[in-house]
Amino acid sequence: MDVSELGVNHHEGWVPLPYADPSFDLGSWADRTAAELAARYAADGQPADVKRIARDLRAVTKDSATRTPLGAFACYVSGFNESVALAEIDAILPDKTAPEVTPQWMAEHFASHDFGPPEIEYTELPLGPAVRIRQNIIGEKKRLFGSRPVIRTLAYGVQPKGEKGLLVLTCSWTEPVLDEPITAIVDNMAPTLVL
């Protein structure tokens, strides 16, 4: 699957995260981007802590880089000094362990029953047949004596016509109040995936 022309349309609140290789100046990028976000917040009449936003941008970028996605975006909402959601795009290609990677395969292997059965819906996107999986999963502890967070996720796996494999768009967030708006945004993003 050739992903050199991979793209997706996203809401203006999403910040494309850079590929942070060792030669990339992540600190300068985070400072610059935090200042741009602060200007957007000010235009909306909301305060911003530029240092906290820059620190969050660095942390989110480093965390996302550990999964090596093809693309990643963090959502920043005016008035919040930390990202409220993370979206990542990746490709899953067939191999010896999974010789056939389809939307049905993704539904079988990605579904979690941490909080009951996930919502699984098969659909058709402009790029090809797809599966939509909305579920809540148990996250990892952040502190030794803390509780484990509930991670809310919405994932689309689409099999581009004529291709063997899937493009996967996954979004995660933790605040229940964001369920409807983030779900609506991701539902609008998924059909814009292009190769």
FILO-961082 format. One record per residue (C-alpha): residue number from 0; chain; x, y, z. Coordinates in steps of 0.05 Angstrom, whole numbers, plus 5000, padded with zeros to 4 digits. Layout:
BEGIN
[node NUM, "A", [X, Y, Z]] ...
This chain:
BEGIN
[node 0, "A", [5000, 5000, 5000]] [node 1, "A", [5030, 5067, 4979]] [node 2, "A", [5017, 5117, 5034]] [node 3, "A", [5059, 5174, 5005]] [node 4, "A", [4996, 5214, 4987]] [node 5, "A", [4958, 5197, 5051]] [node 6, "A", [4915, 5253, 5076]] [node 7, "A", [4854, 5272, 5118]] [node 8, "A", [4814, 5335, 5128]] [node 9, "A", [4812, 5357, 5201]] [node 10, "A", [4778, 5410, 5243]] [node 11, "A", [4819, 5473, 5256]] [node 12, "A", [4826, 5455, 5330]] [node 13, "A", [4871, 5396, 5312]] [node 14, "A", [4946, 5408, 5312]] [node 15, "A", [4986, 5362, 5265]] [node 16, "A", [5042, 5331, 5307]] [node 17, "A", [5111, 5329, 5275]] [node 18, "A", [5153, 5267, 5265]] [node 19, "A", [5200, 5280, 5323]] [node 20, "A", [5265, 5248, 5300]] [node 21, "A", [5329, 5264, 5340]] [node 22, "A", [5348, 5322, 5293]] [node 23, "A", [5280, 5356, 5300]] [node 24, "A", [5277, 5416, 5347]] [node 25, "A", [5215, 5394, 5385]] [node 26, "A", [5223, 5449, 5438]] [node 27, "A", [5222, 5506, 5387]] [node 28, "A", [5164, 5476, 5349]] [node 29, "A", [5124, 5467, 5414]] [node 30, "A", [5138, 5538, 5437]] [node 31, "A", [5118, 5567, 5369]] [node 32, "A", [5055, 5524, 5364]] [node 33, "A", [5035, 5541, 5436]] [node 34, "A", [5041, 5615, 5420]] [node 35, "A", [4996, 5605, 5359]] [node 36, "A", [4945, 5568, 5401]] [node 37, "A", [4947, 5623, 5454]] [node 38, "A", [4932, 5675, 5400]] [node 39, "A", [4872, 5632, 5378]] [node 40, "A", [4848, 5626, 5450]] [node 41, "A", [4855, 5702, 5459]] [node 42, "A", [4812, 5713, 5397]] [node 43, "A", [4760, 5669, 5429]] [node 44, "A", [4765, 5709, 5494]] [node 45, "A", [4798, 5652, 5532]] [node 46, "A", [4862, 5653, 5573]] [node 47, "A", [4921, 5608, 5557]] [node 48, "A", [4982, 5585, 5595]] [node 49, "A", [5033, 5582, 5538]] [node 50, "A", [5085, 5544, 5579]] [node 51, "A", [5035, 5489, 5599]] [node 52, "A", [5010, 5483, 5527]] [node 53, "A", [5082, 5477, 5501]] [node 54, "A", [5098, 5425, 5554]] [node 55, "A", [5035, 5386, 5534]] [node 56, "A", [5053, 5390, 5460]] [node 57, "A", [5122, 5361, 5474]] [node 58, "A", [5093, 5305, 5517]] [node 59, "A", [5037, 5287, 5468]] [node 60, "A", [5086, 5286, 5409]] [node 61, "A", [5135, 5242, 5446]] [node 62, "A", [5080, 5194, 5468]] [node 63, "A", [5051, 5189, 5398]] [node 64, "A", [5120, 5177, 5369]] [node 65, "A", [5126, 5114, 5410]] [node 66, "A", [5071, 5083, 5367]] [node 67, "A", [5102, 5109, 5302]] [node 68, "A", [5036, 5128, 5268]] [node 69, "A", [5035, 5153, 5196]] [node 70, "A", [5002, 5217, 5221]] [node 71, "A", [4979, 5245, 5288]] [node 72, "A", [4937, 5305, 5310]] [node 73, "A", [4924, 5333, 5380]] [node 74, "A", [4859, 5372, 5392]] [node 75, "A", [4864, 5437, 5431]] [node 76, "A", [4801, 5473, 5453]] [node 77, "A", [4802, 5546, 5474]] [node 78, "A", [4809, 5551, 5549]] [node 79, "A", [4844, 5484, 5558]] [node 80, "A", [4919, 5482, 5569]] [node 81, "A", [4924, 5408, 5551]] [node 82, "A", [4901, 5371, 5489]] [node 83, "A", [4831, 5341, 5497]] [node 84, "A", [4838, 5286, 5445]] [node 85, "A", [4890, 5251, 5402]] [node 86, "A", [4878, 5224, 5332]] [node 87, "A", [4927, 5178, 5297]] [node 88, "A", [4928, 5147, 5227]] [node 89, "A", [4964, 5083, 5213]] [node 90, "A", [4965, 5025, 5164]] [node 91, "A", [4958, 4951, 5182]] [node 92, "A", [4986, 4906, 5128]] [node 93, "A", [4979, 4830, 5123]] [node 94, "A", [5037, 4788, 5150]] [node 95, "A", [5049, 4717, 5174]] [node 96, "A", [5007, 4727, 5237]] [node 97, "A", [4950, 4760, 5199]] [node 98, "A", [4950, 4738, 5126]] [node 99, "A", [4884, 4773, 5112]] [node 100, "A", [4871, 4842, 5143]] [node 101, "A", [4799, 4865, 5131]] [node 102, "A", [4747, 4907, 5168]] [node 103, "A", [4719, 4842, 5197]] [node 104, "A", [4789, 4823, 5221]] [node 105, "A", [4796, 4890, 5255]] [node 106, "A", [4728, 4883, 5290]] [node 107, "A", [4750, 4815, 5316]] [node 108, "A", [4819, 4836, 5339]] [node 109, "A", [4809, 4908, 5363]] [node 110, "A", [4744, 4900, 5401]] [node 111, "A", [4751, 4907, 5476]] [node 112, "A", [4699, 4886, 5527]] [node 113, "A", [4727, 4926, 5586]] [node 114, "A", [4660, 4962, 5595]] [node 115, "A", [4612, 4918, 5559]] [node 116, "A", [4607, 4903, 5484]] [node 117, "A", [4635, 4955, 5437]] [node 118, "A", [4592, 4990, 5385]] [node 119, "A", [4613, 4958, 5318]] [node 120, "A", [4584, 4983, 5253]] [node 121, "A", [4604, 4964, 5182]] [node 122, "A", [4600, 5020, 5132]] [node 123, "A", [4626, 5044, 5065]] [node 124, "A", [4673, 5103, 5060]] [node 125, "A", [4695, 5136, 4995]] [node 126, "A", [4762, 5099, 5001]] [node 127, "A", [4729, 5030, 5010]] [node 128, "A", [4693, 4984, 5058]] [node 129, "A", [4703, 5002, 5131]] [node 130, "A", [4688, 4985, 5203]] [node 131, "A", [4672, 5036, 5258]] [node 132, "A", [4687, 5015, 5330]] [node 133, "A", [4666, 5059, 5388]] [node 134, "A", [4688, 5033, 5456]] [node 135, "A", [4715, 5051, 5524]] [node 136, "A", [4777, 5016, 5549]] [node 137, "A", [4817, 5016, 5614]] [node 138, "A", [4880, 5059, 5609]] [node 139, "A", [4946, 5050, 5644]] [node 140, "A", [4958, 5078, 5714]] [node 141, "A", [4993, 5145, 5714]] [node 142, "A", [5012, 5141, 5787]] [node 143, "A", [5030, 5084, 5833]] [node 144, "A", [4970, 5095, 5879]] [node 145, "A", [4921, 5123, 5828]] [node 146, "A", [4862, 5093, 5792]] [node 147, "A", [4865, 5071, 5720]] [node 148, "A", [4832, 5121, 5673]] [node 149, "A", [4776, 5105, 5625]] [node 150, "A", [4800, 5118, 5554]] [node 151, "A", [4744, 5132, 5505]] [node 152, "A", [4760, 5112, 5433]] [node 153, "A", [4731, 5115, 5364]] [node 154, "A", [4767, 5078, 5308]] [node 155, "A", [4754, 5070, 5234]] [node 156, "A", [4789, 5015, 5194]] [node 157, "A", [4781, 5024, 5119]] [node 158, "A", [4805, 4977, 5065]] [node 159, "A", [4823, 5019, 5004]] [node 160, "A", [4794, 4990, 4940]] [node 161, "A", [4844, 4942, 4909]] [node 162, "A", [4890, 4941, 4970]] [node 163, "A", [4908, 4887, 5019]] [node 164, "A", [4908, 4919, 5087]] [node 165, "A", [4874, 4974, 5126]] [node 166, "A", [4882, 5048, 5139]] [node 167, "A", [4863, 5060, 5212]] [node 168, "A", [4841, 5126, 5241]] [node 169, "A", [4838, 5122, 5317]] [node 170, "A", [4817, 5178, 5364]] [node 171, "A", [4821, 5175, 5440]] [node 172, "A", [4800, 5221, 5496]] [node 173, "A", [4783, 5217, 5570]] [node 174, "A", [4728, 5268, 5585]] [node 175, "A", [4657, 5240, 5579]] [node 176, "A", [4630, 5309, 5564]] [node 177, "A", [4669, 5307, 5498]] [node 178, "A", [4637, 5242, 5474]] [node 179, "A", [4587, 5274, 5426]] [node 180, "A", [4630, 5330, 5397]] [node 181, "A", [4692, 5287, 5387]] [node 182, "A", [4651, 5230, 5358]] [node 183, "A", [4619, 5278, 5309]] [node 184, "A", [4686, 5307, 5288]] [node 185, "A", [4717, 5238, 5277]] [node 186, "A", [4656, 5214, 5239]] [node 187, "A", [4666, 5274, 5193]] [node 188, "A", [4741, 5262, 5187]] [node 189, "A", [4738, 5188, 5167]] [node 190, "A", [4704, 5198, 5099]] [node 191, "A", [4759, 5248, 5079]] [node 192, "A", [4816, 5196, 5084]] [node 193, "A", [4852, 5194, 5017]] [node 194, "A", [4910, 5155, 4988]] 
